[in-house]
Amino acid sequence: MLSVEAVHSYYGKAHILDGLSFEVRRGEVVALLGRNGAGKSTTMKSVMQLVRPRQGRVMFQGADLVGEPSYRVAKSGIGYVPEDRRIFTDLTVMENLEVGRQPARKGAPDWTIEQLFDIFPNLKERRTNRGKHMSGGEQQMLTIARTLMGNPLLLLLDEPSEGIAPVIVEQMAETIKTLKAEGLTVMISEQNLHFARAVADRAIIIEGGEKKFDGSFAELEAQPEIRDAYLSV
Ligand SMILES: Nc1ncnc2c1ncn2[C@@H]1O[C@H](COP(=O)(O)OP(=O)(O)OP(=O)(O)O)[C@@H](O)[C@H]1O
């Protein structure tokens, strides 16, 4: 579904992604792992064209996204939830969800607000509350729900478990499993190996903008030296 091919991305002169390549297949949950500063967020931004790769291709559904404006990338069916949740704080939960609404997309789950309330019961209870009166975890859930209102084929979640209470982290893991069961393809970036293992089918480890490992969690566990070298656990 998504194929990142030999991508090089920069911030000014700083060379961040150094020929990064990997694939995400339809229906899987992939975890992008690596330490602080490894390049996980830059990878997601390079897919969304918020950072424009200087070399390489980002193939999605058979077309190269490199050079496309970010809104077109989103419209092509990639939902992106950045690390800094971006809800409209003066709008209610319902209004935030309506803002995200896009037409149904072939091959993608078609979400209604009622279905999203089944997945995110806290949002249902707080449907008339304004965004600014919600906890960090609730805001994170709202950002994901609003992104799902766009009926994406592929969902990119940047550090979904970061900065939220442990009980919400558990809910978040359940949520991602539910989304997979509904047929959504998901890529998460994570520093939390435990969380990643609980939700993802496959791990891709990056360090210094290069891929260092690509395989199952069982394969990763069989190679503790890789975990020790590239992950802070
Ligand atoms: N806007 C920016 N301008 C310049 N350098 C940046 C910018 N954003 C990130 N970087 C640098 O790019 C490198 C990769 O950062 P990135 O955010 O992709 O890492 P990450 O793996 O997502 O880590 P984190 O968990 O901290 O988000 C880091 O060295 C970081 O300092």
The ligand as a Gaussian input file, in Angstrom:
#p B3LYP/6-31G(d) Opt

LIG

0 1
 N       12.145000      21.400000      12.287000
 C       13.368000      20.892000      12.460000
 N       14.465000      21.580000      12.119000
 C       15.695000      21.080000      12.276000
 N       15.954000      19.861000      12.765000
 C       14.912000      19.114000      13.125000
 C       13.560000      19.590000      13.000000
 N       12.721000      18.609000      13.435000
 C       13.496000      17.591000      13.820000
 N       14.820000      17.876000      13.633000
 C       15.959000      16.988000      13.893000
 O       15.798000      15.853000      13.078000
 C       16.218000      14.665000      13.747000
 C       15.098000      13.643000      13.682000
 O       13.980000      14.129000      14.418000
 P       12.601000      13.367000      14.490000
 O       11.644000      14.264000      15.187000
 O       12.237000      12.860000      13.159000
 O       12.966000      12.158000      15.423000
 P       12.023000      11.134000      16.151000
 O       12.629000       9.815000      15.927000
 O       10.637000      11.346000      15.759000
 O       12.218000      11.512000      17.655000
 P       11.187000      12.161000      18.683000
 O       10.737000      11.038000      19.493000
 O       12.063000      13.115000      19.430000
 O       10.111000      12.852000      17.899000
 C       16.610000      15.092000      15.146000
 O       18.014000      15.217000      15.187000
 C       15.950000      16.433000      15.316000
 O       16.695000      17.257000      16.163000

